[in-house]
Amino acid sequence: MSFEQSSTDPSFSGGPDVLPDQKGQRFEKFSEVDLRSYNLRVQTLKLEYLSKIYAQHRDLSRIINPKRGFFEGMVPNWNQQIDYRLIMDSDPAYFADVLSAGMMSGMSSRSQPWVKLGLSIPELEDVEENKEWLSQAERGVYSILAESNIYDALQNCYEEVGIFSTGAFGIYEDSKEVARAQSYTIGEYFLGNDSGGRVNTFARTEWKTVDNIVNKWGWENCSSLVQNAYKKGQRDTMFQVINLCEPNDNLIPGRQNFQGKPFRSTWWEAKATSNKVLKCSGFNEFPIMACRWKTVTTADTYGCGGPGWMAKGDIKSLYRVMKDLFLAVAKVGDPPVQVSSAVEGQANLIPGGQTRYSKECPDGGVKPAYQINPDIKSMMGLIDMLSKKISSRFFADLFMMMIGSDNREMTAREVVEKQKDKLLLLGPVCGRIQTDILKPTVFRVLSIGLRMGVIPPPPPGLWGMPLKLTFIGLLAQAQKMAQTESLEQGMRFAGSLVGVFPQVVDNIDVDESVRQYFNSLGVDPKVLRAPDVVERIRAAQQKAMAAQQQQAALAQLAQTGKTLSETQVGAGASVLDHALGVADQVPQA
């Protein structure tokens, strides 16, 4: 809907008759809906979060990074209650940063390829037009990622997963950047699962100013509360809005609007007294990328067992020891004192200060109440031990090795050789991140690029063909390479026996061993020929070798015959004549 431009100054001077200047924008007017079912769904998801995991997340936020998390009762830019008094050491927050940076560079690097597009049927990848489209689509995905803020959202999500074991962000279509991400922090959203344990529902409460609500969703979609606040000039007043994104249970196939989309997204005001909605929209793909560090059952909505959870006790112990150390040092440098009654006036406790006391009491004055001799060395050793334990929980040694290596490009082999045990522990987590975040991100970006014409449509032969993603980041390669060690050990053992027992090689399928090894290293499958092609090449080579051997045998036979024919035995007959039984027919010399 559009409005006529008001003669009032755009900065707004108030007044009941002043309407907002929408600057030519047209907003769709949405019909009223029964919001009771929507509010009930959100309240159910919220109750589950508050009753099960809210306290744990708030505790982790307080002791690691108070800027992370937005919890019940907070209002942005007003009473967010950021409290750093519990933070006695910066190591936990630093290790969380190291983990997010390491996961970013190891799994979804901004500067290095980390995913390859392929087809579920490898033979189709050799078709020229298919190969060309896969290359164009891959370049298009990387281009969209580089020009948007999706990489920033990924790194934020990695840190949230490391601290709270749960992280989420959304990817939405954008007219300028094709795709744009919106990061979320723990506590401001609530999740729901499908029957398979995959996140398919996302509810979120958000605070927005009156001005933002009006300019984003249009005047007519706003409630009377927002409209009245706008007319009174209270444009910076905060109102809470709610968003619920869930599977569309009222899907109408063929519809072009939100009713024909698999996922439905609804916005409304939390305190609205009517059934007005701010916006109803839909998505072809679930727009929320949500990841959990670990889940125990498919019924678990939020993750557990992440570095923050595991290190929580160590972090609190570290802060306690740090506090005791500070108190001990303070008591040594500025101990508590006892003041004699002979002191005249107030005792001067500043450096160089003078305190007067009566000469009639020679022992009067100010002196320490008691002396302490703290074991600073033992306390520092305990602090160092706790810091190392926290660092280990956040895999900081692995990621610091990757980030701070002298080599500009550390190879996956070097990572495996130095941190094999950590890679084995990270294996399940990396797999979950690939499944929950990276795959949906690539498919979401690819789908948006196709719809907006940035990526060309696939050839007709690929319509309906599922794509296959192969992750080739440093951590993915290192994970796969860790699996090759057993294969290498087996081959070395067999090789050591070949000299004594040559028949050992009959037990080894060399072709299959090479394929498994290349696959573990993450080598592009196109490098290896297909088995039927290998068979044809070997058959041709055997045929050529047999022909060559036959030709060599004929040449050798001809040379032997020549030699025999030239060797004389007796009176004029050669060895060949005698061999053929015609020596008596040869004329005598």
N, C-alpha and C positions, 0 to 999 in steps of 0.2 A: 504494500500500500504506500502511496506517496502523499505528501502533504504540501500545501502551498507555503511558500517561504514567508515567515513572519517578518514584520518590519522591526521587531525587537532585536536588540544586539544578540549575535549568536552566543556570546558568553553567558547569556541568560541573566535577566535581572529580576525574575520572579513575577508573580501575578497569576491569577486563576485562569486567564484567557490565553496564556502563552503556551503554544504547542511546540514540540521539538522540530528543528529543521532536519529532515532526514536526507537532505542533499540528493534528492532524486532517487533514492533507493525505494524499491518496491518490496514490501514484506508480505508473505503469504499469510492470510488470516486463517487460523485453525479453529475447527469446531471444538466445542466443549466435550470433554470426555469424563467418564466417571473415574475420578482419581483415587477412589477408595482401594481398589485392587493394587494400584501402583504403590500407594503409600504403605499398604500392608506388606507388599513384597520387600520394599526398602527397609521397613522396620524389622522384618524377620531377619534379613541379612545383617542388619546393624546389630541386632540383639545377639546373634551368633558370634559376631566379632567381639562385642563388648564383654560377653560372658566367658569366652574361651581364651582369648589371646591379647586383649587390649592391654592388660597390666604388664605383660611381658614386653610388648613393643614400647610402651611408655618408659619402662625401666631402661631398656637398651638405648633409647633416645637420650635419656638423661646422662648416662654414664659414658657414651661414646661420642655422639654428635647431636647436641640439642637442636641444631638447625634442621635435622631430619625428623620428619613426623609432624602431623597436624592432627591434634587429638580433640576429643569432646570438650566443648566449652571455649575453644580458642576462636578468636576473631582476628583476621589478618590486619596488620598495621594498627592494632589496638592493644590487645592483652594476650599476645602470643606466649608470654611468660617464658622467654628464653632464659635459662638459668645455667650459668657455667660454674657455679660454686662447687659442684660435685667433681668437676674435672680437675684432678690433681696432677695429671700427666698427659702430655699430648700424644704419646705413642699409640693408644688404641685408635684415635681418629686418623692418625697418619697411616697406620697399617690398613685401615679400611680404604683410604685413598689409593694406597699401593695396590690393593687387590683389584679395585675397579679399573685402575690404569693398566694393570697386567692382563686382566680379562679382556679389556678393550683391545690392546695391542696383540694379544695372543689369539683371539677368536674373531674379531671384527675390526681389523685395523683400517684406519682411514687411508693409509698410504700404500698398502699391499693388498693384492687380491686375496679374498678369503672364502669365496664360494664360486662354484662353477655350475652352470645350468646344463642338464642333460636330459635324456629321455628314458622312460622306463624300459624301452626296447632298444638296446644299444645298436642293433643293426641299422635302425633308422637314422642314427646320428651320422652315418657315412653318406647319406643322400645329400647332395650338394646344397639344395635349397634349404633343407632342414639345418644343415651345419651353418649356413649363412644367417638364418633367422636366430638360432641360438646365440651366435656371436653378437648380433645386433641387440637382442634382448638383454644379454649380459652387460653390454656396454651401457644400455639405457638404464638398467637398475643401478649400476655404479654411479652414473651421472646424476640420477635423482637423489641418491643417498648423499653424494658429495655436496649438492647445492641446497639441501635442506638441513634441518637441525636434528635429523634422526640419530646421527652418531652421538650427539650430546645426550639425547634421551637414553640411548643404550648405555652410556657410561653411568648416568645417574641410576639406571635400573640395576646395573652390576653392583653399585655401592649399596643400594637398598637391599638387594638380595644378600649381600655379604653381612650386613648388620642385622636385618630383621628376618632373613630367610625368605622374604617375599618382596617382589618388585613388580611394577606395572607402568606402562605408558601407552598412549594411543597414537595412531597414525590416521590422519584425515586428509582428504583432498584439499588442495590449495590452488587458487587460480594463478598465483605468482610462482610458487616453488613446486608445483605439481603435487607434492606430498609434504605435509608438515606434521611433526610430532608434538605431543603435549605430555610433559612429564608429570607424574603423580607421586606423592609421598605417602608413606604408610599412615593409616589412621583417617585419611580423608575419603577413602573408598572402601567398598565392601564387595566381595566376590561370591559367585555361585558356580557350582560345577554341574556338568551333565552326568549321565549315568556311567560314563567311562572315566570320570575324574578330571576331565578337561574343563578349564574355565570357559564358561559361555555366557555368564551374566556379570554385569558391572554396574554398580550403583555408586553415586558420588554426590556429596554435598559440597557446594561451592559458594563462597561469599562474593558478591558483586555489588558495585555501586549502582545507585539508581540510574545514573547517566549511562553506564555500561549496559544495563538491562534494556533500557529504551532503545539505544542505538544498535544493539545486537539483534533484538528480536522484534522490534517495532512497537509503536504506541498501542495499537489496538489489542495486541496479545498480552499486554501488561495488565496486572490487576489494579483495582482502584487504589490499593495501598501505595503502589509504586507511582501511579499517575498523580495522586495527591501530593506525594513527596516531591515529585518533579515540579509540579506547579508552585509549590511553596519555596522552591529554590534549594531544597535539600538534596542536591544532586550527588553529593559524596556520602550520603547515608548508605550503610551496608545492609543488603538483604540477602537472605540465604535462598539459593535455588538448588534444585535436585535434578539429577540426571539418572535415568535408568535405561541401560542398553541390555537387551535380552533377546532370545529367539522370538521371532514373530509367530505367535500361535494363531494369528488371524490372517495368515498369508493368503493372498489372492493372486494366483499365477497370472502373468500377463499385464498386471497393473504397472504403470510407469512410476508412480509415486512410492512413498514409503510402504504402502500396503502390499506392494509386490516384491519387497526385499526380504531376504531370509532373517535379517536382524532388524529390530525396531529400537529406536532411540527417542525418548520422550523427556522434555524439559518442563518443569513447572516450579512455581514459587512455593517455598515451604510453608509460608503463613497465609497463602491465598485462601480466602473464604469461598471462592467460587470454583467451578470446574474448568477454568481457563487454563490452557497450556501455552507455554511460551513457544514451543516448537515440537513438531513430530517429524522425524526423518527416518531413513532406513539405510542399511549397508548391505552390500553384496557379500562382504567378508566381515567376520568379527573384527572390529577395529582395535581391540585392546590386546596388547602383548603382555601377558602376565606369566611370571615365572616363580617357581618355588624351589628352594635349595634341595629340599627333600620332603617327601610325604610318606607317611606310614601306611595309610590305606587310601583308596580312591575317594573315600568320604571326606578326607582332609581338604579343606578349602585353602588353608594357609600353610606355608612351609614351616619347617622346623630343622634343628640340627645344623644351622649354618655357623660360620665363624663367630659371629656375635653371640649366638646362644652358647656355643661351647666355651668361649673365652669370658663369659660374664663373671663367673666366680673369680677368675684370675685378675680381671680388671678391678673388681671391688677390693681384692686383696692388695693389689698394687697401690690403689689410692689410699688404703689404710696405712700401709707401710710408709708411703710418701708423707702422709700427714704426721705420723709418728716421728719421722726423720726431721721434718721441719720444726716440730715442737721441741725435739731434743736439741737441735742446733740453736733454736731461739732461747731455750733455757740456759744453754752454756754461754751464749753471748749476752743475754739479758735475763739473768736469773731472777726469780722472785726474791724479795728482800724482806727483812724485818727491821723496823725502825724503833730505836730506843725512845723511851719517854723523855730522855734528856735532850732530844733534838729540839732546837728552837725553830718554830715555824714548820714549813713544808720541806721534806727531804728533796734535794735536787738530784735527780737520777740521770740527767743528761751527761754525755761525755764532757769531762772537765768541770762539771758543776761542783759547787761548794755547799756543804751542809754544816750549819753551826749547831753545836751542842754545848751543854753546860760543863764547865771544867770540874765541877764537883762530882761528876760521874765519868771518870776516865775511860771506862769501857763502853760508854754510850756512842751512839752514831747509827750508821746504816751498814748492814752487812748481809750477805746472802743468807736466805732462810735455810737452804740446804744446797749441797754440791752434788752434781751428777756427772757421771763419766760414761756417756753413751758409746756403745760399740758401733761406731759409724761404718766401719769396714764390713761388719756382718750385715748391717742394714742395706748397704749398697749392693752387697752380693745377692741378698734376697730380692732387691728391686731388679737387678740384672736378670736373675732367673725368671721372675714373673714376666718381665718384658720379652724375654726369648720365648716363653710359652705362648704369650699372646701373639707374637710374630708368627710362630709356627701355626697357630690356629687360622690365621689369615693368609697362610702360604706366602708371607712376605719375602722369605728367602728365595723362593722360586721366582717370583715376579721381579724382585730386585735384581736377580741375576740376569733376567731377560732384558730389563730396562737399562741396567747399568753396565752391561757388557762392553768390553773394549772393542769388540767387533761391531761394526755398523749393522751387520746382518747376522745374527746368531742363527746357526742352523738347528734344525730339529734334532739332529744327531747329538749335538753338544748339550741340548736341554735334557735329552734322555740319559746321557752318560752321567750328568751331574745331579739330576733330580728325579730319578726313576721312581722312588717311593712316593714322592709327592704327586707325580703324574698318575700313579695308580689310584691314589685317594681322590684325585680330581676327576677321574674318568666318568663316574656316574653323573657328577654335576655338569660336566661339559656336555654330556649327552642330553641331559634335561634342558640345558640352556639352548642347545641347537634345536630341540623339539619344540620348546615352549616359546622361544623368542625369535631366534634367527630364521627358522623356516617360515613362520607366519609373517615376519617382517619382509622377507624377500618376496613371498607370494603376494602380500598386500601391496607392496610398491610396484611389482610387476603388473598386477591387475589395474591399479590406478593409472599407471603409464599407458596401458593398452586402451583404457577407456578415454583417456585424454589425448590420445593420438601421438604421444611422445615415443612410444614403442610401436613398431609396425605390427600388424596382425600376423599370426602364424600362417604358414602354408595350409591349404585345405586338408592335406594329408595328416596334419597334426591336430586337427580339431577334435577335442575330447580326449586327447592323449595326455595322460598325467606326466608331469615333469619330475625329474629326479635332481636333487641338490647334493652336491659333493662339497664338503667343507675342507678347505685347504689352508686354513690359518696355521700359524706356528704351533699352537697348542693341539689342534686337531692332528697335524702331522706328527707331532711328538707322541701323542696318544697311540696313533697307529704304529709308529716306529717302535714303541715299547713292546709291541706284540711280535716284532720280527726277531727279537733276541733268541727266543726258543728255537725258531727256524734256523737261525745262523748256528746255534750250538749243535743242533742235530746234523746239519750239513758238515760242520767241522769234524764231528765224531765219525761220520760215515767216511769222510775223506781220509781220516787217519787210518782206517782199516783197509782201504782200497789196495794199498801196496802189498798187503799180506793176503787179503781175501778179495780178489777182484769181483767175485760174484755179488758183493754187497750192493753194487750199483743197480742190480736188478730189482731191488726193493724200492727204489726212489722214482717217483713220477716227476721228472725234471720240469716238464711243461707246467704242471699244476703248481709246483714249488715256486717257479718264477712268477706265475700269475698272483699267487697269494702274497708273495713278497712285494711285488709292485703295488698291489692293492693296499697293503699295510702302510706303504710309504706315501700313499696318496698320489701316485703317479697317474697322469691322465690315461684313462683306459684306451684312448685312441693310439697310444704309443705301441701297444701290443696288437699283433695281428689276430684275427679271429681264428679259432681252431681249424675250421675247414680250409681257410687260406693257407695255414701252416701245412696242413696235410697235402694240399696241391703243390706247394713249393717243394716239399720233401719228395713227393712222387716224381716231380720233374727233375730234381737233383739226382735221384736214384737212377732214373732213366738215362740221364745224360752221363752219369758215372758208368753205368753198364755199357753204354755205347762206346765210351772212351776206353773202357777195359777191353771190349771186344776188338776195337780197332788196334789197340796196343798188342793184343794177342795175335792178330793177323799179321801185323808188321813183324813181330818176333818170329812167327812161323815162316814168313817169307825169307827173312834173313837166315834162319836155320837151313831152309831148303837151298838157298844160294850157296851157303858154306858147304853143305854136303855135296852139292853138284860140282863144286870146284875142287873137292878133295879126291885125288886119283888113287885108286887101289888096283894094283896089277897092271895089265897091259891095256891102258886106255879107259877102263871103266871106273866110274866114281863110286863113292860110298852110297850116294842116292840111287845109282843104277843097281847096285847089289841089293839095297833095301827094297827096291821095287821089283826085283827078280828079273831084270832085263839086261844083266851084265853080259850074258852070252850073245846078245844081239848087237852089242856095241862093236863097231869095226875095230880091229886091232891096230895099234899105232904102228 
